[in-house]
Amino acid sequence: MLLIAYDGECSLCIRRADWLKRQDTQARLMLFPLQHPELVRMAPELAGRSLHGQIHGIDLTTREVFAAGELLDPLLTSLPRWRWLRPLMMFPGLRTWIGRWLLSKI
């Protein structure tokens, strides 16, 4: 399970979160706005971090924290529809292109 923390006051962030919700057909993501009172209880590892300005995530199994582009691999793993892109991520130029392309979809 991957918890995604986004700025609930940012219209672009809200659109990205809505897109992720639509892609999450197997309920593998938990999306929380930064302003949600339960966020720090669910993910105390995020407390004290500067969360505004970029999306953050935490793997609720390993408790590993990801920020912005670091979320690409965990997201592709969590979203079966997009999992086919993972093998391409080992190529640096393709990784950048895939990241930009996927973010343009969000």
N, C-alpha and C positions, 0 to 999 in steps of 0.2 A: 504494500500500500504506500502510495506516494502522496504526501500532503503538500499542496501548493499554496503559498501565501502571496497574495497580490493586493495592490492598492485599490480598495473599494471605492475610492473617491476619484479615481482616474478612469475616464471613459474608455481609453484604449485598453487599459488593464482589464476592465470589466468585459469588453468585447473578447479579449483573449481568453479569459476565464470561461466565458459562455461557449466559445469554440471548443475549448478543452472538454467541457461538460458534454457537448454533443458527440465528441469523438470517443468518449469514455463509455463504451457500450458494455463493459464488464465491471463497472464500478471499482476501478483500481485507483482512482484519484479521489482525494478529499480536497476541496477548494475552500479556502478561508480568506476573507478580506483581512488585511492587516488590522483593521479596526475591530474585528470580532473579539469579544472578551474571552472566548475559549481558546484562542490561538496559542497563547503562552502556556496554558495548561496542557494542551495537546503536544506542543513542540517547545519545551523550555529551552532547547538548544538555540532557538531564534532570539531569545531574550538578550537585549543589549547590543544586538547587531543593527547596523544601519540598513533597514529593509526598504526604505522608500527609494524609488528610482529604478529598481530592477526586481523582477520576479524571483522568488526563492522557493525552494522545496526541501523536504526532508523525507528520507526513506524511513518509514515508521518501524521497519524491521531492524535495520542496521543503525539507525539514528544518524546516518550520514547527511550532512547539509550540502545543498547545491545552490548556486546563485547563477542567474542569467543563463549564459551559454553552457554551463556545466549541467544544466537540466536536460539538455538535448538527449543524451543517452538514456537516462532514466525514463523520460517521457516516451521515447520510441519503444522502450521495453514494455512500458505500461499500456500502450495503445496498440493493440494487435493490428489494426488497419494500417499502421505506419511502420510496423516492425521490419518490413522488407528493406527499409533504408539503413538499418544498423550495419550490415556488412560494408556498406559504402563509406561509413564514417571513419574507417582506418586511413583513408586517403585525405591528406590535409586540405587540398584545394576543394575536394568534394564536400568535406565536412563543413567548410565555410559556406559553400553554396547551398548545401542542404539546410543549414541553420538559417540562412537568410530566406530561403524559399519557404521553409516551414513557418517562420515568423510572419511572412507575408500572408500566409493562409490564416493565421490566428487573428 
